[in-house]
Structures are given as structure tokens and as C-alpha cells.
Amino acid sequence: MRVHLHILAGIVICLALITCSDSGLEPQFEPAILVKHIEPGYPRLARDAGLEGEVEVRFTITITGVTENVVVSKSSGQNAGFEESSVFAVKQWEYIPAKLNGRAVQSIDSTLIVFKLSR
């Protein structure tokens, strides 16, 4: 199970307010759309030990749709390779970038990756 959370960067919101307050228009924001999703691999040692866990990863989506600054923001702390696997996968994701008033803008996003063994 994957939960995907959208978080707007403060810079994007500020730009929208400045741009639109000058023109009298309401800001039109379109969130980034994930177009290439790589599933994180289940770490072998964790699988063999029967470990499960969760990792929240925070990252920047550039105006070209690639991910940068991929970091673990929260983890179940198993120290079983979940964090590394999550970061490696998210670095390969690709997006149609977010748009503000029709122009591509950088945005910040996060996702919760759940590692659960099938029973």
C-alpha cells in the first residue's frame, strides 16, 4: 500500500500570490503528475528476518519533472535497508511538473512507502 501526500512549497505559494495580486487574477495551480513509478525493492535481509516497516520520503520535483533532494523524513527505524531502497526508487521517479498559471514550477512532495510481507 502506498500513500501519496502533496505538499506545496512555500515558494510556489508566495510566487502565486505575488504574480496574481499584481494582475488581479486567482492563481491557477496544477500539482505534479507521476508518470514513471519505480517500486522500491524489499531488502533481502529484512525479508529474511521477517521485518516490515514504513519510510516517508520528501523530495523536490524540478521544472523538468525529475526528482532531486530525496531525503528520508520519517522511518520506522528498522535499520534494515528500507530507507536506502526507498530513496533509490524515488530518485528514479519522473513527473509532469507542477504548473502555476500554465508555467512549469518546482514543487515539493512526499510519499509514504510501506514495506509489508505477504502472509
C-alpha positions, 0 to 999 in steps of 0.5 A: 500500500502506498500513500501519496501526500502533496505538499506545496512549497512555500515558494510556489505559494508566495510566487502565486500570490505575488504574480496574481495580486499584481494582475488581479487574477486567482492563481491557477495551480496544477500539482505534479503528475507521476508518470514513471513509478519505480517500486522500491525493492524489499531488502533481502535481509529484512525479508529474511528476518521477517521485518516490515516497516514504513519510510516517508520520503520528501523530495523536490520535483524540478521544472523538468519533472525529475526528482532531486533532494530525496531525503528520508523524513520519517522511518520506522527505524528498522535499520534494515535497508528500507530507507536506502531502497526507498530513496533509490526508487524515488530518485528514479521517479519522473513527473509532469511538473507542477504548473502555476498559471500554465508555467512549469514550477518546482514543487515539493512532495512526499510519499509514504512507502510501506514495506509489508510481507505477504502472509 
